[in-house]
Amino acid sequence: MTTTTARRSRTDLAHHHPRVCRTELGGWTWECACGGASARSRTTRLTWHQAFVGALIHSASICP
């Protein structure tokens, strides 16, 4: 007899959940549902690593 427990999806509302996206110009950016985002500049493009680290730093902050 196998029993399974239904998993409940709990949305974490206390922390930010930014996502890293590719820009049209070939760089990378991160954006969050709270309205936060990395700086977007035509002259300076972020590498994937820079955008990822920025998103991690933002995700460590607590939502107001």
TIMI-2910 file (N, C-alpha, C, CB; in pm, 1 decimal, decimal comma, always signed):
<rs>
+----------+----------+----------+----------+----------+----------+----------+----------+----------+----------+----------+----------+------+
!      n_x !      n_y !      n_z !     ca_x !     ca_y !     ca_z !      c_x !      c_y !      c_z !     cb_x !     cb_y !     cb_z ! resn !
+----------+----------+----------+----------+----------+----------+----------+----------+----------+----------+----------+----------+------+
!    +84,1 !   -116,8 !     +0,0 !     +0,0 !     +0,0 !     +0,0 !    +89,4 !   +124,2 !     +0,0 !    -96,1 !     -0,8 !   +121,6 !  Met !
!    +66,6 !   +208,5 !    -96,3 !   +143,1 !   +331,2 !   -107,8 !    +51,2 !   +449,1 !    -81,7 !   +209,7 !   +342,7 !   -246,8 !  Thr !
!    +93,9 !   +531,6 !     +7,6 !    +15,5 !   +652,8 !    +34,1 !    +98,7 !   +773,3 !     -5,3 !    -27,5 !   +661,6 !   +184,1 !  Thr !
!    +33,2 !   +869,1 !    -59,1 !   +101,8 !   +992,6 !    -96,1 !    +31,8 !  +1109,2 !    -29,3 !   +105,3 !  +1011,3 !   -250,0 !  Thr !
!   +108,3 !  +1207,1 !     -1,6 !    +54,8 !  +1328,3 !    +58,7 !    +49,2 !  +1436,1 !    -48,2 !   +140,8 !  +1374,2 !   +180,5 !  Thr !
!    -64,6 !  +1496,9 !    -62,1 !    -78,3 !  +1605,1 !   -159,6 !     +5,4 !  +1723,9 !   -113,6 !   -227,8 !  +1646,1 !   -177,6 !  Ala !
!    +84,1 !  +1776,4 !   -204,3 !   +166,3 !  +1892,9 !   -171,8 !    +85,6 !  +2019,7 !   -190,3 !   +293,2 !  +1896,9 !   -259,0 !  Arg !
!    +97,5 !  +2105,5 !    -93,9 !    +31,4 !  +2234,7 !   -104,0 !   +132,8 !  +2336,6 !   -152,3 !    -30,5 !  +2277,5 !    +31,9 !  Arg !
!    +92,9 !  +2413,7 !   -247,4 !   +179,6 !  +2519,3 !   -297,2 !   +161,7 !  +2641,4 !   -208,2 !   +148,4 !  +2553,0 !   -446,3 !  Ser !
!   +267,3 !  +2677,3 !   -139,9 !   +262,4 !  +2795,3 !    -53,7 !   +343,9 !  +2906,0 !   -117,9 !   +315,3 !  +2763,4 !    +89,2 !  Arg !
!   +279,6 !  +3013,6 !   -149,5 !   +348,7 !  +3127,0 !   -207,8 !   +418,9 !  +3204,0 !    -97,7 !   +251,0 !  +3218,0 !   -285,1 !  Thr !
!   +546,6 !  +3226,5 !   -116,7 !   +626,2 !  +3301,4 !    -20,0 !   +607,4 !  +3450,3 !    -47,3 !   +777,5 !  +3261,3 !    -27,6 !  Asp !
!   +526,8 !  +3515,0 !    +33,6 !   +498,0 !  +3656,4 !    +12,9 !   +595,4 !  +3747,6 !    +85,9 !   +357,9 !  +3686,8 !    +57,2 !  Leu !
!   +682,5 !  +3690,7 !   +168,5 !   +773,4 !  +3772,7 !   +247,9 !   +900,0 !  +3811,4 !   +172,1 !   +810,8 !  +3699,6 !   +374,0 !  Ala !
!   +934,3 !  +3739,0 !    +68,2 !  +1057,5 !  +3766,1 !     -4,5 !  +1028,2 !  +3798,9 !   -150,4 !  +1152,4 !  +3646,8 !     +5,0 !  His !
!  +1123,8 !  +3861,3 !   -213,0 !  +1113,5 !  +3894,5 !   -354,9 !  +1153,0 !  +3773,5 !   -438,4 !  +1202,6 !  +4016,3 !   -389,9 !  His !
!  +1097,2 !  +3764,3 !   -558,3 !  +1129,0 !  +3655,2 !   -650,4 !  +1159,7 !  +3712,8 !   -788,6 !  +1011,6 !  +3553,1 !   -658,2 !  His !
!  +1277,6 !  +3774,5 !   -803,5 !  +1312,3 !  +3833,1 !   -933,3 !  +1347,9 !  +3725,6 !  -1035,4 !  +1428,9 !  +3930,9 !   -918,0 !  Pro !
!  +1339,5 !  +3761,4 !  -1162,9 !  +1379,8 !  +3668,4 !  -1268,4 !  +1477,2 !  +3738,0 !  -1362,6 !  +1256,1 !  +3615,7 !  -1346,6 !  Arg !
!  +1570,1 !  +3661,8 !  -1415,6 !  +1672,5 !  +3713,2 !  -1506,1 !  +1623,6 !  +3692,6 !  -1648,8 !  +1810,6 !  +3642,7 !  -1482,8 !  Val !
!  +1632,2 !  +3798,4 !  -1730,1 !  +1582,5 !  +3794,0 !  -1868,0 !  +1687,8 !  +3848,0 !  -1964,0 !  +1451,5 !  +3874,6 !  -1881,4 !  Cys !
!  +1684,4 !  +3799,0 !  -2086,1 !  +1773,1 !  +3847,5 !  -2192,4 !  +1710,5 !  +3972,3 !  -2254,1 !  +1797,3 !  +3736,9 !  -2301,6 !  Arg !
!  +1791,3 !  +4074,7 !  -2280,3 !  +1740,4 !  +4196,9 !  -2342,4 !  +1749,1 !  +4186,1 !  -2493,7 !  +1818,5 !  +4320,1 !  -2293,0 !  Thr !
!  +1680,9 !  +4277,9 !  -2561,2 !  +1683,1 !  +4280,3 !  -2707,9 !  +1821,6 !  +4312,5 !  -2761,8 !  +1582,6 !  +4382,0 !  -2760,5 !  Glu !
!  +1900,2 !  +4384,7 !  -2684,0 !  +2032,6 !  +4427,5 !  -2728,9 !  +2141,5 !  +4324,7 !  -2701,1 !  +2068,8 !  +4557,4 !  -2663,0 !  Leu !
!  +2105,2 !  +4211,4 !  -2643,3 !  +2202,8 !  +4106,2 !  -2619,5 !  +2256,7 !  +4098,3 !  -2478,6 !  +2314,3 !  +4123,2 !  -2710,7 !  Gly !
!  +2219,8 !  +4191,1 !  -2393,3 !  +2264,3 !  +4186,8 !  -2254,5 !  +2163,6 !  +4112,2 !  -2168,1 !  +2285,9 !  +4328,5 !  -2200,4 !  Gly !
!  +2179,6 !  +4125,4 !  -2037,7 !  +2091,1 !  +4058,7 !  -1942,6 !  +2038,8 !  +4159,9 !  -1842,9 !  +2163,9 !  +3943,5 !  -1870,0 !  Trp !
!  +1922,4 !  +4134,5 !  -1788,3 !  +1861,5 !  +4219,8 !  -1687,8 !  +1783,0 !  +4133,1 !  -1590,9 !  +1770,3 !  +4326,6 !  -1753,0 !  Thr !
!  +1748,5 !  +4187,9 !  -1476,6 !  +1658,7 !  +4117,0 !  -1385,7 !  +1543,2 !  +4208,6 !  -1352,8 !  +1732,2 !  +4071,1 !  -1256,1 !  Trp !
!  +1427,6 !  +4148,3 !  -1326,8 !  +1309,4 !  +4225,3 !  -1290,2 !  +1229,1 !  +4148,6 !  -1187,3 !  +1223,0 !  +4256,9 !  -1413,9 !  Glu !
!  +1157,0 !  +4222,5 !  -1105,7 !  +1080,8 !  +4163,7 !   -995,8 !   +936,9 !  +4214,8 !  -1001,7 !  +1146,1 !  +4197,4 !   -858,2 !  Cys !
!   +844,5 !  +4135,8 !   -950,1 !   +703,1 !  +4174,3 !   -949,2 !   +677,9 !  +4297,8 !   -863,1 !   +617,8 !  +4058,7 !   -899,2 !  Ala !
!   +768,5 !  +4329,0 !   -770,6 !   +751,0 !  +4446,5 !   -684,8 !   +778,5 !  +4576,1 !   -760,4 !   +842,7 !  +4437,3 !   -563,1 !  Cys !
!   +833,0 !  +4565,0 !   -881,7 !   +867,2 !  +4682,8 !   -960,3 !  +1016,3 !  +4708,7 !   -965,0 !   +797,5 !  +4803,1 !   -905,3 !  Gly !
!  +1092,0 !  +4635,6 !   -885,0 !  +1236,9 !  +4650,4 !   -886,4 !  +1296,9 !  +4587,9 !  -1011,6 !  +1298,2 !  +4587,4 !   -761,4 !  Gly !
!  +1404,0 !  +4646,4 !  -1060,4 !  +1470,5 !  +4593,3 !  -1179,2 !  +1612,0 !  +4648,1 !  -1185,5 !  +1391,9 !  +4629,1 !  -1308,3 !  Ala !
!  +1696,4 !  +4578,0 !  -1260,2 !  +1832,3 !  +4626,8 !  -1279,1 !  +1828,5 !  +4748,3 !  -1371,0 !  +1924,3 !  +4515,7 !  -1337,5 !  Ser !
!  +1931,1 !  +4829,1 !  -1363,6 !  +1938,6 !  +4948,0 !  -1448,1 !  +1948,9 !  +4905,5 !  -1594,1 !  +2059,3 !  +5037,1 !  -1408,3 !  Ala !
!  +1872,3 !  +4970,4 !  -1678,2 !  +1875,3 !  +4938,8 !  -1821,7 !  +1942,5 !  +5053,8 !  -1894,0 !  +1731,3 !  +4913,6 !  -1878,5 !  Arg !
!  +2053,4 !  +5025,4 !  -1956,9 !  +2129,3 !  +5127,5 !  -2027,4 !  +2171,9 !  +5073,4 !  -2162,9 !  +2252,2 !  +5172,3 !  -1945,0 !  Ser !
!  +2167,1 !  +5157,6 !  -2263,7 !  +2211,1 !  +5114,0 !  -2396,6 !  +2363,4 !  +5103,2 !  -2404,6 !  +2160,1 !  +5210,9 !  -2503,7 !  Arg !
!  +2433,6 !  +5179,1 !  -2320,5 !  +2579,3 !  +5179,0 !  -2328,8 !  +2643,2 !  +5068,6 !  -2245,6 !  +2632,8 !  +5312,4 !  -2284,9 !  Thr !
!  +2578,9 !  +5029,3 !  -2137,8 !  +2635,3 !  +4927,1 !  -2050,3 !  +2542,8 !  +4806,7 !  -2046,9 !  +2657,9 !  +4982,4 !  -1907,7 !  Thr !
!  +2594,5 !  +4691,8 !  -2089,2 !  +2516,3 !  +4568,6 !  -2086,6 !  +2567,0 !  +4480,0 !  -1974,5 !  +2523,7 !  +4494,6 !  -2222,3 !  Arg !
!  +2473,8 !  +4425,2 !  -1897,6 !  +2511,9 !  +4333,3 !  -1790,9 !  +2538,6 !  +4194,7 !  -1847,7 !  +2402,5 !  +4326,8 !  -1683,2 !  Leu !
!  +2637,2 !  +4127,0 !  -1790,2 !  +2657,1 !  +3986,1 !  -1822,9 !  +2552,6 !  +3906,6 !  -1745,7 !  +2803,5 !  +3938,1 !  -1788,2 !  Thr !
!  +2535,0 !  +3779,9 !  -1783,1 !  +2438,4 !  +3696,2 !  -1712,7 !  +2474,8 !  +3687,6 !  -1565,2 !  +2432,2 !  +3555,2 !  -1775,1 !  Trp !
!  +2602,7 !  +3673,6 !  -1535,1 !  +2648,0 !  +3660,8 !  -1396,5 !  +2615,5 !  +3786,7 !  -1316,8 !  +2798,9 !  +3632,7 !  -1391,7 !  His !
!  +2639,4 !  +3904,6 !  -1372,9 !  +2609,6 !  +4029,8 !  -1303,4 !  +2460,0 !  +4043,0 !  -1274,8 !  +2658,1 !  +4149,4 !  -1386,1 !  Gln !
!  +2376,6 !  +4007,9 !  -1373,2 !  +2231,3 !  +4015,4 !  -1354,3 !  +2185,5 !  +3914,7 !  -1249,7 !  +2157,9 !  +3990,6 !  -1487,4 !  Ala !
!  +2243,0 !  +3795,5 !  -1251,7 !  +2205,7 !  +3691,4 !  -1156,4 !  +2241,5 !  +3732,1 !  -1013,8 !  +2274,1 !  +3559,4 !  -1192,2 !  Phe !
!  +2360,8 !  +3786,7 !   -994,8 !  +2403,0 !  +3831,4 !   -861,5 !  +2314,2 !  +3946,6 !   -813,4 !  +2552,0 !  +3875,4 !   -863,1 !  Val !
!  +2280,8 !  +4039,2 !   -902,2 !  +2190,3 !  +4148,2 !   -865,6 !  +2053,4 !  +4097,2 !   -823,7 !  +2175,5 !  +4244,7 !   -981,3 !  Gly !
!  +2002,9 !  +3996,5 !   -894,8 !  +1873,5 !  +3936,8 !   -860,5 !  +1881,0 !  +3865,6 !   -725,8 !  +1828,5 !  +3838,2 !   -970,1 !  Ala !
!  +1992,3 !  +3797,3 !   -698,8 !  +2008,5 !  +3730,1 !   -569,6 !  +2010,9 !  +3830,2 !   -454,6 !  +2136,7 !  +3646,8 !   -568,7 !  Leu !
!  +2080,9 !  +3939,3 !   -473,3 !  +2086,6 !  +4042,4 !   -369,3 !  +1947,0 !  +4099,3 !   -344,8 !  +2185,0 !  +4155,6 !   -409,3 !  Ile !
!  +1872,8 !  +4124,7 !   -451,5 !  +1736,5 !  +4177,1 !   -437,4 !  +1645,7 !  +4075,6 !   -369,1 !  +1679,0 !  +4215,1 !   -574,7 !  His !
!  +1662,2 !  +3948,1 !   -400,6 !  +1573,9 !  +3845,2 !   -343,5 !  +1597,3 !  +3826,6 !   -193,8 !  +1594,7 !  +3712,1 !   -415,7 !  Ser !
!  +1712,6 !  +3869,6 !   -144,2 !  +1742,0 !  +3855,9 !     -1,5 !  +1670,6 !  +3961,5 !    +82,3 !  +1891,8 !  +3864,9 !    +21,8 !  Ala !
!  +1617,4 !  +4064,0 !    +17,2 !  +1548,7 !  +4168,7 !    +92,4 !  +1404,5 !  +4127,7 !   +122,2 !  +1551,5 !  +4301,6 !    +14,8 !  Ser !
!  +1350,4 !  +4183,7 !   +227,4 !  +1214,3 !  +4152,3 !   +271,7 !  +1117,1 !  +4251,5 !   +208,6 !  +1203,6 !  +4155,9 !   +427,4 !  Ile !
!  +1005,2 !  +4202,1 !   +159,7 !   +902,1 !  +4288,5 !   +100,2 !   +841,8 !  +4380,1 !   +206,1 !   +791,0 !  +4203,6 !    +33,7 !  Cys !
!   +807,6 !  +4500,4 !   +166,6 !   +743,0 !  +4591,9 !   +262,1 !   +600,2 !  +4548,8 !   +291,3 !   +743,9 !  +4735,5 !   +208,2 !  Pro !
+----------+----------+----------+----------+----------+----------+----------+----------+----------+----------+----------+----------+------+
</rs>
